[in-house]
Amino acid sequence: MASPAQSSSPGSSHIYAVFVKDFFLGPNGYEVLFVRADGSVAASAHARNRSFKANGLVDLPVVSTTRSRVYYLDGDADVRYVQPDGSTGLAERLPVASQQIAAFAVDPDDRRLAFSILDYTAKPVTMRLFTEDVGGANRTEIFSSSSVYEWPVGWHQGRLVLAVSPVAYVQNASDWFMASSGFHVVEPATANRLVTLCETAETAYPTSPWGAACLAYPKEYSVVSWEGQKRELLPGDPCRAQGAIAISPDGSEVAVLASARICGGAANDPIRLVPAAGTVSQQAGVVGTPLGWIDADHLVFQEDLPPFSPANVAAPIKVADLGSGTISVVSTSGFFAGTVPGGL
């Protein structure tokens, strides 16, 4: 297995979006891809999907970004990495048995790893949370439960960020991938909770180093930093934020769906940008669904298709340079999973 990397930031001109293509549904596995700000693919790696796919199974994250790499789950237990130059290696083999699934997160310096294992042979389902050095040394179990399910989604300033769910099975088709009901920030040595975020709200997989979005339908839409600093989005606005919310890396702006799309179903109104201070949004100049940010200037979004488009036509994913107004087409499909340099 590979030793931890001595990570270094590749610089502002070499920040990549990370996409995952064909995860879960791909009959031949899935792809992890580095995408440049101009939409081109810099490097990619192929991985096997999990073998256990029971109906209603919560399917947990399979990638973790650091300052220099993407780590990804290959099959059920192998944690591999890929770098922007295309080099790959095996970093870890997790202790996953039959009818178990694992999720993991590597710290930004490539030195520590946390992982959860959900055991679906147990009734009720059980989960166990571990931390260790990348490579497998100093493994310690820090938490277990059969009534609440937590899995690591990142590390923030030496602390571990866990997604939380009260159920081990999903109820709706839209909930199946990486859905959670809040986050806990904990001490990695003991799992002692330090901060609770978005309690009982719906929370998407976090892609911002600043914090997470909390969606408490139908009343509250807010964002909260990993330190617990919370602000509501567009309070009092009858067509306020809902659904897709993308927080910029420093939390200074939040991209949300267009007001006409929320209230009237229109698909031709530009994405809104909500600043950190204030309740009035401005238009991003692009139409579609915000997915995430590559950096403070580049917003990744999925463009709306024209009305009555054929069902087999996929909506294109694009990158908007908000400074210059340039729009680039992303030359792959899939979901936006973060950036490199990355981490929380």
NUDREN-235251 format. One record per residue: residue in one letter; y, z, x of N, C-alpha, C in turn. Coordinates in pm, whole numbers, plus 50000, padded with zeros to 5 digits. Layout:
N
AYZXYZXYZX;...
This chain:
344
M498815000050083500005000050000501245000050087;A502304994450033503534993350108504235006850120;S504885009050233505695020950249507025019050180;P507745030050147509035028450081510005020050163;A510785012050093511735003350161512975011150200;Q513615007150306514945012150341515935003150269;S516335007250148517104998650061518534997150107;S519094985650083520504983450106521014973850001;S522224975949955522794967249852523034953449909;P522634942949837522834929349889524264924349875;G525174932449816526564928249806526884922449671;S528184922349637528594918549503528274904049469;S528184895349570527874881349543526374878949528;H525564889449541524124888049529523574898649434;I524114898749313523604907249207522834898449111;Y521634902649077520744894448996520444901148863;A520374893048758519784897648632518274896948645;V517594906448583516134906548583515664903148442;F514814893048433514244889048305512734890848309;V512174894148193510724894948176510334884948067;K509464875848101509084864848011507604865947973;D507334864747844505964864247790505244877547798;F505964888647812505274901447815504574904147683;F503374909847690502544913847578501934901847506;L502734891847475502244880547397501684869347482;G502024868947610501574858047694500074858647719;P499314848147682497854848447701497454848847848;N498334844347935498004843948078498854853548159;G499404863848093500224873448165501704871148141;Y502524877548221503974876348205504634873948340;E505924870548335506694867348454507854877048469;V508144880848592509344888348627510224878848709;L511494877348668512354867348731513694873148771;F514174869048888515544871648932516414859848890;V517504862548818518394852048771519784854348828;R520344843948889521694844648944522734844048833;A523984847048869525074846448771525304832348720;D524874822148795525034808348746523864803948659;G522934813148629521814810248541520564805348610;S520634802248738519454797148809518514808548847;V517254805148862516234814948899516104815449050;A516264827449107516194829049252514774831749300;A513984839049221512614842549260511884847649137;S510564847749144509774852549031508434857749081;A507764865248994506424870149023505624870148894;H504334867548905503454867248789502664880348783;A502444885348661501704897848644500744896648526;R499674904548531498744905348419499294914948313;N499054911848185499394921148080498394932548075;R498774943248006497834954247985496614949247908;S495474955547935494254951547865494114958347731;F494764969947714494634977647590495794974347498;K495474968347381496504964047287496084967447145;A495884980147118495494984446985496624982046886;N496284979946760497304977846658498184990246647;G499494987946641500414999046626500685006646754;L500185001746864500345008646992501795007947040;V502325019147083503625018947149503455012047284;D504185001347309504074994547437505274998147522;L505015004747631506055010747712506575001047817;P507705004247882508274995147982507304991948095;V507464980148151506584975748260507364972448387;V508684974348387509474971448506510424982948536;S510804983948663511774993748710512564987348823;T513894987848815514734981648916515314992149010;T515444988349138516064996949238517174989049307;R517674994249417518754987449486518334974149548;S517044972349570516624960149640515424953249577;R514784959249476513524953949426513404955349275;V512434947849220511894950649088510444954949107;Y510104966449053508724970849047508174967248910;Y506934962748904506374958448777504904962248769;L504444964448646503054968148623502214955548617;D501214954748700500304943448706498954948048650;G498644943848527497454949048461497714963048407;D496714971548416496824985148361497364995248461;A497124993248590497355004148684498125000448810;D498174987748848498804983948974500314982548958;V501054989949038502514988549044502834980049166;R503344968149143503734959149250505244957749252;Y505764951549357507194949049364507444934549403;V508624929649365509094916549408510544918049447;Q510944910849553512314911249604512994897849579;P514324897349589515034884749559514604872949645;D514034875649762513564864549845512154860049807;G511574866149703510264862349656509114870049717;S509354878349817508274886049878507784896849782;T506484899349783505854908749692504914917949769;G504494928549704503544937649765503064947849663;L501994954849697501444965549614502054978649658;A502694985649565503344998349598502515010349557;E501695009049453501075020749392499935016449301;R498935025049287497895023149186497805035949105;L498165034948978498235046648893496855050348839;P496615063048809495305067548761495125065148612;V494995052448573494895048648432493435045648399;A492915052048295491535049948250491525041148125;S490345038548071490205030247953490965036147835;Q491635027647757492415031347639493565040847673;Q494105039047791495315046247831496365035847872;I497635039347856498705030847905499685039347985;A500335033048081501245040048170502615033448170;A503645041448194505005036648218505545044148338;F506435037848414506875043848540508325040348566;A508935047548660510265044348709510355048648854;V510915040048938511095042749080512555046049104;D512835055649192514225059349217514935048249294;P516265047849291517005036549351516735034349498;D516275044749570516015043549713514565040249745;D513755037349645512365033249665511505044249726;R511845056749705511105067649768510265075849671;R510745077849550510055086249452509705078149329;L508615081849267508125075049148507715085449044;A508065082948919507605091148808506825082348713;F505775087748652505015079848556504425088748448;S504295083048328503625089448216502375081548183;I501345088648139500125082348089499875087247947;L499775077847853499425081047716497945077847696;D497205087847646495765086747631495425085147483;Y495005073047445494705070047306493255073147270;T492465078547361491135083447325491225097347266;A492315104347288492505117847234493105117047094;K492775126447009493315127346873493855141546852;P495165143346846496205133046857496335127847000;V497065116947011497305110847142497995121147233;T497605121447359498225130447456499015122547560;M500035128947615500775122947725500895132947839;R500875127647961501045135848082502065128948171;L502975136748229504065131648310503905136648453;F504025127448549503825130648691505015125648773;T505215131948888506105126548991505345126349123;E505745117249212505095116349343505945107649434;D505575107249562506185097849654505635083849626;V506465073549646505945059949637504835058449741;G503675054149698502495053649783501445063649741;G501835073849660500845082849601500815097049654;A501555100149760501515113649816502305123449728;N501905136149737502625147049671502695145249520;R501595141049460501555139349314501535152949246;T502425154449144502535167049071502675164148923;E501865170748840502045169748696503125179648654;I504155174748583505275183448549505425185848399;F504695178248315504805180448172503635173648102;S503195179347988502195173047904502435177147759;S501965168847666502195171847525501275163247439;S500985167947319500295159947219501115159047090;S502405162547098503265162146981504575154847005;V504955153147130506135145347165505755136647284;Y506325124647289505925114947390507155110847470;E507065112447601508175109547690507685100847805;W508525091347844508165082747957509415079848039;P509275078548169510445076348256511015062448241;V512365061748235513045048848230514015047148347;G514155057248431515035055948546515335069348609;W516075068648719516555080448791518075079448800;H518755090648776520205090848782520645102548869;Q521205099248986521705109349080520665120149108;G519445115549135518355124549172517635131049056;R518115128648934517475134248816516695123448743;L515715127548667514815118348600515265116448456;V515345103748412515725100448275514465096448198;L514205103448087513015101148007513395096247868;A512715085947820512815082047680511905091147599;V512315094047475511605103647392511215097147260;S510005099747213509565094847084508695105447017;P508855107446885508005117146816506645111546777;V506465098446795505215092146753504615084046867;A503305082746864502605074846964502205061146911;Y502535058546783502285045546722503565041146653;V503815028246651505005023146584504695020246438;Q505765019646357505605017246214506105003446171;N507054997946244507654985146207507514975246322;A507464962546287507284952346389508414952546491;S509624955946445510764955746536510774967646631;D509914977446607509924989646688508954989246805;W508164978846816506984979746902507304980647049;F508434975047092508634974347236509694984047284;M509304994047358510195003147429511135010747336;A510785012047207511635019547115511525034447143;S512645041547131512615056047151513655062447061;S513615075547055514545083146971515295093247056;G516015088247152516795096747240516265097147381;F517015103947469516655105347610516825119847653;H516015123947748516175136647816516425133947964;V517405140648021517635140448165517085153648218;V516125152948312515395164848354515365165948506;E515055178048552514795180148693513425174348728;P513325165848829512055159248858510965168448910;A511335179948962510325189049016509665197548907;T510385200048798509915209448697509915204048555;A510595192948530510825187348396511735196148312;N512425205748374513405213648299514515204448248;R514795205548117515775196648056517195201048090;L518015191048132519405193448167520365187948064;V520045176148010520915169547912520015162947807;T520425163947680519785156747570520765146347519;L520325133947510521175122847468520605116147344;C521485112447251521095104347135519985110847054;E520025123847037518945130746968518805125546826;T517595121446789517195115846659517785102146631;A518595096646720519125083146701518145072946757;E518305060446718517535049746778518175045846910;T517355043947010517875040847142517095029247201;A517825019847258517195008347321516925011447467;Y516095003147529515805004647671517105004047750;P517415013947832518735014247898518835004048011;T519904996548010520144986848116521474989348186;S522125000648159523405003648221523305016048309;P523815015448430523865027548513524755038448454;W525645034748362526575044548306525925053148199;G525115047248112524535054948004523805046347903;A523725051447779522885045247677523635043947546;A523125035247458523665033547323522835041747225;C523525048147128522885056047024523175049546889;L522135046246815522295039446687521725048146578;A522585055646509522185064346400522575057646269;Y521735048746219522045041146098522115050545978;P523035048145882524105038045887525435043845931;K525445056045982526705063345997527355062246134;E526575062646238527195064346370526645054346471;Y527555048246546527215039546657528045044346775;S527375048746878528095054846989527405051647120;V528095054647229527515053747362527715067247430;V526795070547520526855083447587526435081747732;S527165088047822526835087147965525625095947994;W525015093648111523865101848151524265116248175;E525565118948190526035132748203526315139248068;G526235131347959526445136847826527795133847766;Q528635125647832529935122047778529755111347669;K530145114647547529865106047433531145100647371;R531105088147324532225082647248531685073547139;E532315074447022531925066446909532545052546921;L531815042646873532295028846880532975025046749;L534235021046757534985015746645534915024646521;P535225037446535535195046246417536185041646311;G535755041746187536605037446078536615022646051;D536025014746139535985000246121534874997046019;P535194990245909534154987245809533084977645861;C533384970445969532414961346029532184965646173;R531744977746189531644983546323530384978946395;A530194984246512529064979946596527734983846532;Q526774975046544525404978346507524494968246575;G523194971646578522244962646641522434962346792;A522564950246847522644948546992523944954347046;I523804963047147524944969047215524654968447365;A525604963147442525414961847586526574968747657;I526244978747740527254986747810527434981147950;S528694979247991528964974248125528524984648229;P528314980548354527754989748455528555002548474;D529885001948461530695013848479531105020348347;G530635014948235530935020548104532315017348052;S533075008848122534445006148082534534997247958;E533494989147933533484980547816532084980147756;V532074978547624530814977347552530864964547470;A529884955947487529794943547411528974945947286;V529534942047170528864944147042528934931346960;L528154930946854528144919146769529484916946701;A529734904546661530974900946593531064907746457;S532294911246417532484918046289532094909246171;A532424896146177532084887146068530574885446055;R529874886546166528414885446160527814897846095;I528374909546125527844921946069528114922745919;C529344920245879529734922045739529454909945652;G529544898145709529404886345625528264877145660;G527524880545766526404871945804526804859545880;A528094858045912528554846145983528044846146126;A527674834546175527134833346310528064825446401;N529344825346370530274817646451531474825846495;D531344838946496532424847846534532114853546673;P533084854046764532804858246901532364872846914;I531564875447014531174889047052532434897147077;R532394909947040533534918747062533314927447186;L534394930447256534394939547369535194951847331;V534554963447333535204975847299535524983247427;P536784985847459537124992747584536775007447578;A536715013747695536365027947703537365036547629;A538645033547643539695041247576540255032847463;G540155037747340540705030447227539635026347129;T540065022247013539145018846905539295004446860;V540114996646928540354982746892539604973746988;S538864964246935538084955247020538854942447047;Q538414935347150538924922047179537744912547183;Q538004899647173536924889947171536514885847311;A535184884247327534654879947456534754864847474;G535014857547366535144843047376533834835647370;V532724842847345531424836447332530774841447204;V529904833147148529274836147020527794838747041;G527284849846986525874852646997525584867446997;T524494871147063524034884947069524124889947213;P524874900747240524944905847378523604911847422;L523204908747544521944913747598522144923647711;G523154921647794523374930547908524424924648000;W524704931848108525704927748205525064926348342;I525424915748413525024914448553525944922848641;D527244921748615528254930348679529414931448582;A530554936748627531664939248536532264926548478;D531994914948537532574902248492531604893048421;H530304895448433529324885848383528464892148273;L528624886948152527914891748034526784882048000;V525584887447985524424879447943524314880247791;F524174868847726524094868747580523164857547534;Q522664859047412521844848547351522694841447247;E522904828647267523804821047182523204818747044;D524064819346941523604816246807523274801446795;L522184798546727521854784546698522674779646580;P522934766746573523634761246456522824763646329;P523494764146214522754765746087521704754946068;F520594758746008519494749645973518814743646096;S518854750946207518134746346326516634747346303;P515854738446362514394739146346513844752546394;A512794757046328512214770146358511664770846499;N511254759446554510644759446687511654758046801;V512944758346769513984757446870514424771546909;A514324774747037514704787947084516204788547111;A516814799647075518234801647103518424803047253;P519354795647313519524796247459520164809347503;I519774813847620520384825547683521394820547785;K522574826647787523644822047874524314833847944;V525104830648047525904840548119527354836348106;A528184845548059529614842948047530364849948160;D531114842248238532024847948336533324850848262;L533554863548230534684867148145536014865448217;G535994864748349537224862648424537684848248420;S536754838948445537114824748452536864817248323;G536044823148234535684816148111534524806648127;T533914806248245532774797348270531524802548199;I530774793348138529524796648071528384789448142;S527354796948181526184791148249524944793348164;V524074783448161522814784448088521754790648177;V521064800748126519974807248199518744798348189;S518174794948303517064785348306515714792248289;T515654802048198514394808248160514604814848025;S513524819147964513594827047842513114841147875;G512964849447774512524863047797513584873147759;F513354885747796514344895947765514984901147892;F516244905147879517014910447989516554924848015;A516164927848139515574940848170516354948748275;G517524943848315518324951348413518844942348522;T519264948548632519804941148745519244946448875;V519394938348979519164942549117520374938249197;P521064947449267520794961849274520814968249136;G519914977949116519764983848985519514998648994;G518885003648891518685017948877519785023948790;L519595036448755520585043348671521465052448753;
